[in-house]
């Protein structure tokens, strides 16, 4: 087995990680082909959408440790930007989702120039304020957004049955998930990612060592927001109607945090795993318990059990338990090079 310092071994593990993403996406693409039930396809679209959104959130939260509850603002801005570009300029809805991501990413960079200068609870408050400001603007600017009456967005395939529409948007969200996971994988192995991790561990020390902490945080914030906005744009085109109270709901951002924590923050697969467990279970409880608040209680109890058993998330907990079963690795002293034919010596006895 290659050592951690073996460049060839590191490249091999890195290649396997990227291959794992591609294989997962390829297998997941078969879901709407195998499953023909329109409702199950609908749940599948929601699940893949939240997988992509949670992974996009993790670009900021996982690498820098800055917890944002305001990503629903970028989700909503991406949704409305997609609708406005499609209706006012007549552009294809899927193209406008990408353009919306670019525009919202630029807006987020400007906001981040101010927002990331505060830390901890202050940063959380700033992101929450951003959600409420965006929601009030969307509800009040009736001439542009339709106000609280909502906004109709054209679909990419308006003439096909709803079941087939779910199938195509499942694949569209799956492409987004592939893009976000690939971006996370690339950042994790780059000098930029190393700088973000340094910020997460000790920002003051990272800055004293020459890391451009403000520029790094703004870049991560903009990338995270832009990818979230693409997801919002795809949602707008898929659903066909925007309610500002929902798309700018603080619950959307809170769900992204919960999904990441459930699967394991700071990991590639953690947010996707959390979304893959939380979205179907929430929908199952909703169907089982009806249109009451009981399904939220059941989901909360499920999360509570997981947090008590695995406080760091599922993936870190599994890794920790697997690591305990492995034999302890040799220390540097035990594995140091000895002359050929030399007898083994004890480090203690000399």
N, C-alpha and C positions, 0 to 999 in steps of 0.2 A: 504494500500500500504506500502511495507517495506521501511524503511528509508535507507538513504545512508550508515548509520553505521551498518545496520543489515547484519551480515554475511550470513544468510540464503537467504535474498533477493538478495545480491550480487551474490551468487552462482546461484540463479535462473536466474537472468539476464544474467549471463555468459553462463549458459547452453542454454538459448534461443538463444544467439548469435551464438554459435557453431551449434545449430540445424538449424538456418536460413541459414548458409553456406551450410550445407548438403542438405537441401531442395532446395535451389537455384540451386545447381549443378545437383541434380537429375532431376529437371524440365528442365534445360537447355540441358540435355543429350537427351531429346526428339526432339530437334530441327532438327537434320539431319534425323530423322525418319519421322517426319511430312512433312518437306520440301524436295522435291525430285529434284528441279531444281539445276543443278550442279553449276551455277553461284551463286545462293543464298547460297548454301552450302560453296562455296569458300569464300564469304563475311563473313559467320558465322565463318569459321576457322580463318580468319584474326582478327575478332573481339575478339574471345576468346583468341587468341594468345596475342593480345595487352592488354587484361584485365589482363592476368597473368604477362606480362612484366611490366605493370604500377604498379601493386601491389608489384612486386619484387623491383621496384625502390623505392617505398614508404617505404620499410623496412629500407632504409638509409635516404632518404629525409624527410619522414614524422616523423620519431622518433627523428632524430638528428638535423634536420633543415639544413643539409648540402646538397646543391643543386648540383647534378651531371649532366652534359650534356654529359658525356662520357660513358654512359651505352651501347651505340652501340658498343663500343670496346669489352665489355664482350659478347654481342650478337654475334658479328662476331667471336670472339675467340672460343665460344662454337660451332658455326656452323662449323668452320674449324677443330676443335678438333674432332668433331663427324665424319666428312668426312674422316679425316686421320685415325682415329681408325677403322672405318668400312672398308676402302679400304686396309690399310696396315696390319691390324691384322685379318680381316675377322669377326669382332664381329657384332652382330645384331645392326642395327642402333638405335633402341629405347634404348637399353642398353648403347650404346656409348654416347647417349645424357646425360644420368645420370652421366656416368663417366666423361664426358666433364665438367659437372657442378661442380663436385668435384675438378677436376684439375684447372679449372679457378678460383674457390673459393680460392684455395691455392695460386695461382698467385696473386689474388686480395689482399689477406692478406699481401703478401710481398710488393706489391705496396702501400697498405694502410699504412704500417708502416712509409712510407715517406710522402704519400699524405695527410693523415688526420692531419698532424702536422701544416698545414696551414689552414686558415679559409676564409670565405667570398668569395670575387672575386678571390682570389688566388687559392682556392680549385677548383672553376669552371674552371679556366685556366688550372690547372693540368689535370683535367679530359678531357678537349678538346684536350690537347696535346697528351694524351693517345690514343685518337681516331685516330689522324693523324699519329702517330707513328705506330700503328697497321695496318692501311691501307697501309702505305708505305712498311712495312715489307711484308704484304700479296701480294702486287703487285710486289715487287722486288725479292722475294724468289721463282723463277719460278720452281726450281727443287722440291720443297715441296708443294707449293700451286697452281701451275699452272700460277701464275702471273696474269696479267690483262686479260688473256684469260679465266679465270674462272676455276672452279673445279667441277667435277661431283661427286655427292654423291649417293650411292645406297639407294633405298627406302626399307622400311620394307615390303611392299606388292607390288612388281614390276609388278605382272601379273593381277591386278584387274583394272576395269575401273576407270577413273578419278573421276567420281561422288562418287563411293564407297570409293575411296581413301580419298576424302574430309571428308566423314563421319567418317572414322576411325581416321584420324588425328584431327578432331574436338573433339573426345572423348579423344585423347591423350593430347591435349592442355587443355581440361577441367580438367583432372587429375592434370596437373601442376597448374592450377588455384586453385583447391581445396587445394593442398599442400601449396601453397604460402599464401592463405588466412588463412588456419589453423595455419601456422607458425606466421603470423602477429597477429592473435587472441591470441596465446599462449604468444608471447613476450609482448603484450600489458598488460597482466595480471601477468607478472613476475617481479621479482626484477631487472632483466636485463633491461626490458623495462622501469622501473621506473628510472633507471640510465640514459638511453638514453634520456628520457624526461627531466631529470634534465640538461643534456648537452644542449638540445635544448633551454631551458628557460634561463639558465645562466651557461655557461660552466666553467667560472672561479670560481664561487661560488660552483658548484658541485665538482670541483677538490679540493677546500679548505675543503670540507666536507668529503673527503676520497673516492670519486668515481674515479675509474681507468678509466679516460676519454679516454686515448689513446687506451687501450685494448678494451673498449666498442665500440669505433668507428671502430676499425679494424674488430672486430667481425661482426658488423652490415654491414660494407662495403663488407666483404667476403660473408656473407649470401645473400645479395642483388645481388652481382655479380654472385654467383654460380647459383641462381635461374634464373637469366637473361640468363646465358649461357645454361641452360637446354632448355629454350625457343628457343635460337638460334640453338641448336642441333636438336630439333624437326622440326624447320623450314627447316634446311638443308636437313633432310630426306624427308620431305613433298615436298619441291620444287624440289629437285633433282639436283640443280645446284647453285653454289655460284659465285656471282659477287662481288669482293672485294670492288668496289666503292659503291655498295648498302649496303652490310651487315655492312660495317664500316662507313656508312653515319652518319653525325652529326644530320641529321633530325630524325633518329630513336630515339636517346636520347632526342632530343627536343620534339618529340611527347609524350614521356613518361611523361615529365614534364608537358606539356600542359594538358594531360589527367588527371593527378593527381590534377592539379590546377582547372580544370573544374569541376570535381566531388566533390572535397574537400580534400585537403591534410590533413594529420594527422588523417584520418578516414579509417576504414576498407573498406567500400563500395565505397568511393570516386573515387579511380583510376579505378575500374571496371566500375562504372557508366560513368565516363568520356570517357573511351574507347568504351563503348557500345553506346554512343551517337556520338562520333567523327568519328570512323571508318566507320560506315554505311553512315553517312552524307557526309563524304569526298568522298566515292566511288559513292554515288548518284550524287553528283555534277560533278564528273569526267565523268560519263555516260551521264549526262544531257548536260554538256557544252563541252564535247569532250576533245581531247588531246591538251589542251591549258593550260595556266597558270590561266585561269579564275576560275577554280575549287578551286585553292588555295586562290584566292581573296574571293570567296564566303564562304569558310570555315573560313577564317580570319575574315570576317564580322560577321559570326555566333558567333565565339569565343568572338569578341569584344562586341557584345550585351550582352552575358552572363556575361562577366567580369564587364560590367558597371552596370548591374542589380544585380548581385550576386558576388561581388569581392572576397569573401572568398570561393567560390565554391557553388555548388548546395546544397549538404547535409547540410553544416553549415547554409546556408541561410534558408532552410526549417526548420531546428531545431530552429533557432532564431525566426522565425515567429510563429511557434507552441508554443514556450515558452511564447510569449507575450499574447497568448490567455488563458493560464492557470492562475488560481488564484494564487496570491503570496503565497509562503509557509510561515508557521509560523516561527517566529524567535526562537532562543534558549531560550530567556527569556519567550516567550509566551507559550512554550511547556515544561517548567520545571515542575518537579513533585511537586504537592501540596498535603498536608495532606488530607486524606479522609474527605469529608464534609466541608472543609475549604472554606470560601467565596472567590470569585474571587477578586483580588486586582489590582489596576492600578499601572503600573511601574512608571508612572509620579507622580501620586498623593500620592503614598505610601500607 
